[in-house]
Amino acid sequence: MTMPMLATATKAVPGGPEWLHEVKWDGVRVLLDVSAGSGGTGRLTSRNGNVTTAAWPELAASPLGERDLLLDGEIIALNEQGIPDFRVLQHRMHVRKASEVARLVGSVPVTLMVFDLLRLDGEDLTALPLEERRERLAGLGLAETRWQVPDAYDDGAMLLDATRAQGLEGVVSKRRRSAYRPGVRSPDWLKLAHRHRGSYVVGGWRPQVGTDDRLAAVLVGEPTADGLLYRGRVGSGITGATARRLQAVLEPLAAAASPFADEVPRVDATGTRWVEPVVVVDVDTHGAGYDRLRQPSFQGVRTDVSAEDLAEDPTHG
């Protein structure tokens, strides 16, 4: 199994006894497979099937030794306020050089928030109800390890208020009796995010004023049935090492013309270096539902989400 089950976006947290509610984590979704004979070292796979084990060696080492299991969860890192923050993960998620990863293990610690158990000791659990899978997960004794099992709650409205007050991303609601359906976006799992955060496709980048070669901002768009529609220029949050990493990703994708289906305002288009529309970035913005992003702030590159994923589901989670 390489593809996780996905949640459907909702505008309200469902009520009733058939639902369990969990925190929606601001991190990177992975499946972690510790197979028999692996020596207790797991294989981490991103939501689009890429093997990412080398980036997270401390999570790949199973605290349960050689016990056979398959987990679904989210890798998180905490900011200075103790809140899960995708921007902190950016320091690690693109690094593969062993010596650099080893240094970052100490300076940028991560945790795997495990919310589902799909296989245990050779038994496929995906057809079992969610609440039974969670019971078995809770029985693994993962406290005091880098694999943590977050609580689930009966009261979705309470959790929605609590996550908003604590600055967390939102809530995922799941039917207690639901089976696990790999690769399926199911109405049995519903997600609601607090932040006005979205994923967009980069169509071009602009250099700093007075330079020809130092990235200062990106032009982003939203995939639609009418093509890639322009949503605005994002410069806030792109500085220093972040700008250099982003430029290194975009320069090899140079294109001769704008990839946007609509007209880009001259003030934004002038001096822009157009690129193939394949790189996805996360952007925070004030307000939702506008044709142009309001006070946008760059949050990071999403290597686990493709432009095709956004065309299918703009919330991508």
Sine and cosine of phi, psi and omega as CSV:
sin_phi,cos_phi,sin_psi,cos_psi,sin_omega,cos_omega
0.00,0.00,0.80,-0.60,0.00,-1.00
-0.83,-0.56,-0.12,0.99,-0.07,-1.00
-0.87,-0.49,0.79,-0.61,0.00,-1.00
-0.99,0.17,0.31,-0.95,0.16,-0.99
-0.95,0.31,0.60,-0.80,-0.08,-1.00
-0.88,-0.47,0.43,-0.90,-0.01,-1.00
-0.99,-0.13,0.43,-0.90,0.04,-1.00
-0.99,-0.15,0.70,-0.71,0.02,-1.00
-0.91,0.41,0.59,-0.81,0.03,-1.00
-0.69,-0.73,0.32,-0.95,0.03,-1.00
-0.98,-0.19,-0.08,1.00,-0.01,-1.00
-0.47,-0.88,0.60,-0.80,0.06,-1.00
-0.96,0.29,0.79,-0.61,-0.02,-1.00
-0.94,0.33,0.49,-0.87,0.06,-1.00
-0.94,-0.35,0.13,-0.99,0.05,-1.00
0.94,-0.34,0.38,-0.93,-0.10,-0.99
-0.95,0.32,-0.20,0.98,-0.03,-1.00
-0.99,0.17,-0.07,1.00,-0.09,-1.00
-0.93,-0.38,0.62,-0.78,0.25,-0.97
-0.94,-0.35,0.51,-0.86,-0.08,-1.00
-0.79,-0.61,0.71,-0.70,-0.03,-1.00
-0.79,-0.61,0.35,-0.94,0.11,-0.99
-0.93,0.37,0.68,-0.74,0.15,-0.99
-1.00,0.04,0.90,-0.44,-0.13,-0.99
-1.00,0.01,0.59,-0.81,0.02,-1.00
-1.00,-0.06,0.99,0.13,-0.07,-1.00
-0.41,-0.91,-0.54,-0.84,-0.04,-1.00
-0.86,-0.52,0.84,-0.54,-0.03,-1.00
-0.97,0.26,0.71,-0.70,0.05,-1.00
-0.60,-0.80,0.43,-0.90,0.30,-0.95
-0.97,-0.23,0.69,-0.72,-0.01,-1.00
-0.86,-0.52,0.88,-0.47,-0.10,-0.99
-0.91,-0.41,0.92,-0.40,0.12,-0.99
-0.95,-0.32,0.98,-0.19,-0.09,-1.00
-1.00,-0.04,0.36,-0.93,0.05,-1.00
-0.86,0.51,0.71,-0.71,0.00,-1.00
1.00,0.07,0.08,1.00,-0.02,-1.00
-1.00,0.10,-0.11,0.99,-0.05,-1.00
0.96,0.28,0.30,0.95,0.01,-1.00
0.99,0.12,0.24,0.97,0.05,-1.00
-0.95,-0.30,0.85,-0.53,-0.07,-1.00
-1.00,0.03,0.23,-0.97,0.07,-1.00
-0.91,-0.41,0.85,-0.53,0.00,-1.00
-0.99,-0.16,0.74,-0.67,-0.02,-1.00
-0.78,-0.62,0.74,-0.67,0.01,-1.00
-0.96,0.28,0.12,-0.99,-0.08,-1.00
-0.93,0.38,-0.29,0.96,0.08,-1.00
-0.96,-0.28,0.33,0.95,0.18,-0.98
1.00,0.00,0.10,0.99,0.02,-1.00
-0.99,0.11,0.68,-0.73,0.04,-1.00
-0.98,0.18,0.84,-0.54,-0.09,-1.00
-0.85,-0.53,0.32,0.95,-0.08,-1.00
-0.81,0.59,-0.66,0.75,-0.09,-1.00
-0.88,0.47,-0.43,0.90,-0.03,-1.00
-0.98,0.19,-0.37,0.93,-0.14,-0.99
-0.74,-0.67,0.86,0.51,-0.10,-0.99
-0.88,0.47,-0.54,0.84,-0.02,-1.00
-0.94,0.34,-0.38,0.92,0.06,-1.00
-1.00,0.07,-0.46,0.89,-0.01,-1.00
-0.95,0.32,-0.42,0.91,0.00,-1.00
-0.98,0.20,0.93,-0.37,-0.12,-0.99
-0.96,0.28,0.78,-0.62,0.10,-1.00
-0.95,0.30,-0.13,0.99,0.02,-1.00
-0.97,-0.22,0.29,0.96,0.04,-1.00
0.92,0.40,-0.73,-0.68,-0.09,-1.00
-1.00,-0.03,0.23,0.97,-0.01,-1.00
-0.89,0.45,0.74,-0.67,-0.06,-1.00
-0.97,0.23,0.80,-0.60,0.04,-1.00
-0.28,-0.96,0.32,-0.95,0.08,-1.00
-0.72,-0.69,0.84,-0.54,-0.09,-1.00
-0.90,-0.44,0.47,-0.88,0.16,-0.99
-0.88,-0.48,0.74,-0.67,-0.03,-1.00
-0.22,-0.97,-0.15,-0.99,-0.04,-1.00
-0.76,-0.65,0.78,-0.62,0.09,-1.00
-0.99,0.14,0.79,-0.62,0.01,-1.00
-0.79,-0.62,0.40,-0.91,0.16,-0.99
-0.72,-0.70,0.56,-0.83,-0.07,-1.00
-0.99,-0.12,0.60,-0.80,0.12,-0.99
-1.00,0.07,-0.12,-0.99,-0.07,-1.00
-0.91,0.42,-0.35,0.94,0.04,-1.00
-1.00,0.00,0.04,1.00,0.00,-1.00
0.98,0.22,0.38,0.93,-0.02,-1.00
-0.93,-0.36,0.70,-0.72,0.07,-1.00
-0.82,0.57,0.74,-0.67,-0.15,-0.99
-0.60,-0.80,0.90,-0.44,-0.03,-1.00
-0.87,0.49,-0.50,0.87,-0.01,-1.00
-0.90,0.44,-0.55,0.84,0.04,-1.00
-0.92,0.40,-0.64,0.77,0.02,-1.00
-0.88,0.47,-0.44,0.90,-0.02,-1.00
-0.85,0.53,-0.45,0.89,-0.01,-1.00
-0.93,0.36,-0.27,0.96,-0.09,-1.00
-0.86,-0.51,-0.52,0.85,-0.27,-0.96
-0.93,0.36,-0.30,0.96,0.01,-1.00
-0.97,-0.24,0.03,1.00,-0.07,-1.00
-1.00,-0.04,0.73,-0.68,0.03,-1.00
-0.78,-0.62,-0.31,0.95,0.01,-1.00
-0.89,0.45,0.82,-0.57,-0.16,-0.99
-0.84,0.54,-0.68,0.73,-0.03,-1.00
-0.91,0.41,-0.62,0.79,0.01,-1.00
-0.95,0.31,-0.64,0.77,0.05,-1.00
-0.87,0.49,-0.69,0.73,-0.01,-1.00
-0.86,0.51,-0.64,0.77,0.04,-1.00
-0.91,0.41,-0.66,0.75,-0.06,-1.00
-0.95,0.31,-0.44,0.90,0.05,-1.00
-0.82,0.57,-0.61,0.79,0.01,-1.00
-0.99,0.13,-0.60,0.80,-0.10,-0.99
-1.00,0.02,-0.43,0.90,0.01,-1.00
-0.77,-0.63,0.98,0.22,-0.04,-1.00
-0.93,0.36,0.55,-0.84,0.00,-1.00
-0.77,-0.63,0.32,-0.95,0.03,-1.00
-0.73,-0.69,0.59,-0.81,0.13,-0.99
-0.99,-0.13,0.92,-0.39,0.07,-1.00
-1.00,0.07,0.97,-0.25,-0.11,-0.99
-1.00,-0.04,0.88,-0.47,-0.02,-1.00
-0.90,-0.43,0.02,1.00,0.05,-1.00
-0.43,-0.90,0.52,-0.86,0.03,-1.00
-0.85,-0.52,0.89,-0.45,-0.16,-0.99
-0.97,-0.26,-0.38,0.92,0.06,-1.00
-0.50,-0.87,0.63,-0.78,0.03,-1.00
-0.56,-0.83,0.84,-0.55,0.03,-1.00
0.79,0.61,0.67,0.74,0.06,-1.00
1.00,0.09,-0.10,1.00,-0.02,-1.00
-0.99,-0.10,0.83,-0.56,0.07,-1.00
-0.96,0.27,0.86,-0.50,-0.07,-1.00
-0.97,-0.23,0.02,1.00,-0.17,-0.99
-0.89,0.45,-0.45,0.89,-0.01,-1.00
-0.99,0.12,-0.19,0.98,0.01,-1.00
-0.97,0.26,0.41,-0.91,0.08,-1.00
-0.89,0.46,0.51,-0.86,0.01,-1.00
-0.79,0.62,-0.72,0.69,-0.09,-1.00
-0.90,0.44,-0.51,0.86,0.06,-1.00
-0.96,0.28,-0.63,0.78,0.07,-1.00
-0.88,0.47,-0.64,0.77,0.01,-1.00
-0.93,0.37,-0.58,0.82,0.06,-1.00
-0.88,0.48,-0.70,0.72,0.02,-1.00
-0.92,0.39,-0.61,0.79,0.04,-1.00
-0.88,0.47,-0.72,0.70,-0.01,-1.00
-0.89,0.45,-0.45,0.89,-0.02,-1.00
-0.99,0.16,-0.02,1.00,-0.03,-1.00
-0.97,0.22,-0.26,0.96,0.03,-1.00
0.94,0.34,0.78,0.63,-0.07,-1.00
-1.00,-0.04,0.04,1.00,0.05,-1.00
-0.85,0.52,0.55,-0.83,0.00,-1.00
0.93,0.38,0.39,0.92,0.09,-1.00
-0.83,-0.55,0.07,-1.00,0.06,-1.00
-0.97,0.23,-0.16,0.99,0.13,-0.99
-0.98,-0.17,0.91,-0.41,-0.03,-1.00
-0.91,-0.41,0.61,-0.80,0.04,-1.00
-0.97,-0.26,0.97,-0.24,-0.01,-1.00
-0.94,0.33,0.44,-0.90,0.01,-1.00
-0.93,0.36,0.42,-0.91,0.20,-0.98
-0.90,-0.43,0.46,-0.89,-0.15,-0.99
-0.79,-0.62,0.51,-0.86,0.05,-1.00
-0.99,0.15,-0.49,0.87,-0.11,-0.99
-0.99,-0.16,0.99,-0.16,-0.03,-1.00
-0.93,0.36,-0.61,0.79,-0.01,-1.00
-0.90,0.44,-0.65,0.76,0.05,-1.00
-0.88,0.48,-0.71,0.70,-0.02,-1.00
-0.91,0.41,-0.59,0.80,0.03,-1.00
-0.88,0.48,-0.72,0.70,0.02,-1.00
-0.91,0.42,-0.67,0.74,-0.04,-1.00
-0.92,0.40,-0.67,0.74,0.00,-1.00
-0.93,0.38,-0.57,0.82,0.06,-1.00
-0.90,0.43,-0.70,0.71,-0.03,-1.00
-0.91,0.41,-0.53,0.85,-0.05,-1.00
-1.00,0.00,-0.02,1.00,0.01,-1.00
0.97,0.23,0.37,0.93,0.04,-1.00
-1.00,0.09,0.19,-0.98,-0.19,-0.98
-0.96,0.28,-0.57,0.82,-0.04,-1.00
0.33,-0.94,-0.47,-0.88,-0.11,-0.99
-0.71,-0.70,0.61,-0.79,0.18,-0.98
-0.90,-0.44,0.81,-0.59,-0.01,-1.00
-0.95,-0.32,0.72,-0.69,-0.09,-1.00
-0.74,-0.67,0.67,-0.74,0.07,-1.00
-0.92,0.39,0.74,-0.67,-0.04,-1.00
-0.86,0.52,-0.57,0.82,-0.11,-0.99
-1.00,-0.06,0.10,0.99,-0.12,-0.99
-0.97,0.26,0.67,-0.74,0.17,-0.99
-0.98,0.21,0.25,-0.97,0.06,-1.00
-1.00,-0.05,0.84,-0.54,-0.07,-1.00
-0.89,-0.45,1.00,-0.10,-0.06,-1.00
-0.83,0.56,0.74,-0.67,0.08,-1.00
0.97,0.25,0.07,1.00,-0.06,-1.00
-0.96,-0.26,0.72,-0.69,0.15,-0.99
-1.00,0.02,0.96,-0.29,-0.23,-0.97
-0.94,-0.35,0.60,-0.80,0.13,-0.99
-0.95,0.30,-0.10,1.00,0.11,-0.99
-0.97,0.25,-0.27,0.96,0.13,-0.99
-0.86,-0.51,0.81,-0.59,-0.01,-1.00
-0.83,-0.56,0.62,-0.78,-0.04,-1.00
-0.81,-0.59,0.59,-0.81,0.04,-1.00
-0.65,-0.76,0.87,-0.49,-0.02,-1.00
-0.97,-0.25,0.63,-0.78,0.03,-1.00
-0.98,0.22,-0.71,0.70,-0.17,-0.99
-0.96,0.29,0.50,-0.87,0.15,-0.99
-1.00,0.08,0.95,0.30,0.01,-1.00
-0.90,-0.43,0.68,-0.73,0.03,-1.00
-0.65,-0.76,0.26,-0.97,0.08,-1.00
-0.95,-0.30,0.68,-0.73,-0.07,-1.00
-0.69,-0.73,0.35,-0.94,0.00,-1.00
-0.99,-0.14,0.74,-0.67,0.01,-1.00
-0.98,0.18,0.78,-0.63,0.03,-1.00
-0.92,-0.38,-0.15,0.99,0.00,-1.00
-0.05,-1.00,0.21,-0.98,0.07,-1.00
-0.66,-0.75,0.44,-0.90,-0.03,-1.00
-0.88,-0.48,0.66,-0.75,0.05,-1.00
-0.98,0.19,0.29,-0.96,0.09,-1.00
-0.89,0.47,0.51,-0.86,0.04,-1.00
-0.86,0.50,0.76,-0.65,0.00,-1.00
1.00,0.02,0.02,1.00,0.05,-1.00
-0.78,-0.63,0.27,-0.96,0.06,-1.00
-0.93,-0.37,-0.17,0.98,-0.21,-0.98
-0.67,-0.74,0.28,0.96,-0.03,-1.00
-0.86,-0.52,0.94,-0.35,-0.10,-1.00
-0.88,0.47,0.72,-0.69,0.03,-1.00
-0.84,-0.55,-0.43,0.90,-0.06,-1.00
-0.38,-0.93,0.36,-0.93,0.08,-1.00
-0.85,-0.53,0.47,-0.88,0.10,-0.99
-0.98,-0.22,0.78,-0.62,-0.13,-0.99
-0.82,-0.57,0.41,-0.91,0.00,-1.00
-0.63,-0.77,0.15,-0.99,-0.01,-1.00
-0.90,-0.44,0.84,-0.55,0.06,-1.00
-0.92,0.40,0.77,-0.64,0.02,-1.00
-0.66,-0.75,0.07,-1.00,0.06,-1.00
-0.90,0.44,-0.36,0.93,0.01,-1.00
-0.99,-0.10,0.19,0.98,-0.02,-1.00
0.97,-0.25,-0.18,-0.98,-0.01,-1.00
-0.99,0.14,0.94,-0.35,-0.05,-1.00
-0.99,-0.11,0.72,-0.70,-0.08,-1.00
-0.93,0.37,0.74,-0.67,-0.02,-1.00
-0.87,-0.50,-0.18,0.98,0.11,-0.99
0.63,-0.77,0.06,-1.00,-0.01,-1.00
-0.97,-0.26,0.72,-0.70,-0.05,-1.00
-0.86,-0.51,0.90,-0.44,0.03,-1.00
-0.85,-0.52,-0.53,0.85,0.01,-1.00
-0.88,0.48,0.71,-0.71,0.01,-1.00
1.00,-0.01,-0.07,1.00,-0.01,-1.00
-0.94,-0.34,1.00,-0.10,-0.01,-1.00
-0.59,-0.81,0.31,-0.95,0.16,-0.99
0.78,0.63,-0.79,-0.61,-0.06,-1.00
-0.89,0.46,-0.56,0.83,0.03,-1.00
-0.87,0.49,-0.70,0.71,0.01,-1.00
-0.89,0.45,-0.66,0.76,-0.02,-1.00
-0.92,0.39,-0.68,0.73,0.02,-1.00
-0.89,0.45,-0.68,0.73,-0.02,-1.00
-0.91,0.41,-0.65,0.76,0.02,-1.00
-0.90,0.44,-0.62,0.78,0.01,-1.00
-0.90,0.44,-0.53,0.85,0.04,-1.00
-0.96,0.28,-0.62,0.78,-0.14,-0.99
-1.00,0.07,-0.54,0.84,-0.09,-1.00
-0.84,0.54,-0.65,0.76,0.00,-1.00
-0.93,0.36,-0.14,0.99,-0.06,-1.00
-0.98,-0.19,0.30,0.95,-0.07,-1.00
-0.79,0.61,0.67,-0.74,0.01,-1.00
-0.78,-0.63,0.37,-0.93,-0.08,-1.00
-0.99,0.17,-0.38,0.92,-0.10,-1.00
-0.60,-0.80,0.24,-0.97,0.00,-1.00
-0.89,0.45,0.71,-0.70,0.05,-1.00
-1.00,0.06,-0.06,1.00,-0.05,-1.00
-0.98,0.22,0.64,-0.77,-0.03,-1.00
-0.97,0.24,-0.42,0.91,0.02,-1.00
-0.96,-0.29,0.08,-1.00,-0.06,-1.00
-0.99,0.17,0.74,-0.67,0.09,-1.00
-1.00,0.04,0.77,-0.64,0.00,-1.00
-0.80,0.60,0.60,-0.80,-0.09,-1.00
-0.84,0.55,-0.60,0.80,-0.03,-1.00
-0.89,0.45,-0.47,0.88,0.03,-1.00
-1.00,-0.02,-0.57,0.82,-0.08,-1.00
-0.96,0.27,-0.53,0.85,-0.07,-1.00
-0.88,0.47,0.84,-0.54,0.02,-1.00
0.99,0.12,0.00,1.00,-0.04,-1.00
-0.97,0.24,0.64,-0.77,0.15,-0.99
-1.00,-0.09,0.93,-0.38,-0.04,-1.00
-0.97,0.24,0.50,-0.87,0.02,-1.00
-0.68,-0.74,0.32,-0.95,0.12,-0.99
-0.89,0.46,0.69,-0.73,-0.11,-0.99
-0.99,0.13,0.96,0.28,-0.03,-1.00
-0.81,-0.58,-0.29,0.96,-0.04,-1.00
-1.00,0.00,0.77,-0.64,-0.01,-1.00
-0.96,-0.29,0.71,-0.71,0.04,-1.00
-0.78,-0.62,0.45,-0.89,0.11,-0.99
-1.00,-0.08,0.65,-0.76,-0.03,-1.00
-0.69,-0.72,0.77,-0.64,0.17,-0.99
-1.00,-0.01,0.60,-0.80,-0.03,-1.00
-0.54,-0.84,0.43,-0.90,0.04,-1.00
-1.00,0.01,0.94,-0.34,0.00,-1.00
1.00,-0.04,0.45,-0.89,0.00,-1.00
-0.76,-0.65,0.35,-0.94,0.06,-1.00
1.00,0.02,0.23,0.97,0.00,-1.00
-0.98,-0.19,0.44,-0.90,0.05,-1.00
-0.93,0.36,-0.48,0.88,0.04,-1.00
-0.87,-0.50,0.64,-0.77,0.03,-1.00
-0.91,0.43,0.66,-0.75,-0.02,-1.00
-0.97,-0.23,0.85,-0.53,-0.01,-1.00
0.72,0.69,0.83,0.56,-0.07,-1.00
-0.95,0.31,0.50,-0.86,0.03,-1.00
-0.71,-0.70,0.83,-0.56,0.00,-1.00
-0.91,0.41,0.73,-0.68,-0.01,-1.00
-0.92,-0.40,-0.39,0.92,0.03,-1.00
0.48,-0.88,0.25,-0.97,0.05,-1.00
-1.00,0.07,0.69,-0.73,0.02,-1.00
-0.98,-0.22,1.00,-0.04,0.05,-1.00
-0.96,0.28,-0.24,0.97,-0.01,-1.00
-1.00,-0.05,0.04,1.00,-0.01,-1.00
-0.74,-0.67,0.72,-0.69,0.00,-1.00
-0.97,-0.26,0.23,-0.97,0.08,-1.00
-0.87,0.50,-0.58,0.82,0.04,-1.00
-0.91,0.41,-0.60,0.80,0.07,-1.00
-0.86,0.50,-0.67,0.75,-0.01,-1.00
-0.92,0.39,-0.59,0.81,0.02,-1.00
-0.89,0.46,-0.55,0.83,0.00,-1.00
-0.98,0.18,-0.66,0.75,-0.06,-1.00
-0.46,-0.89,0.97,-0.26,-0.06,-1.00
-0.87,0.50,-0.38,0.93,-0.02,-1.00
-1.00,0.06,-0.21,0.98,0.24,-0.97
0.82,0.57,-0.02,1.00,-0.14,-0.99
-0.99,-0.12,0.00,0.00,0.00,0.00
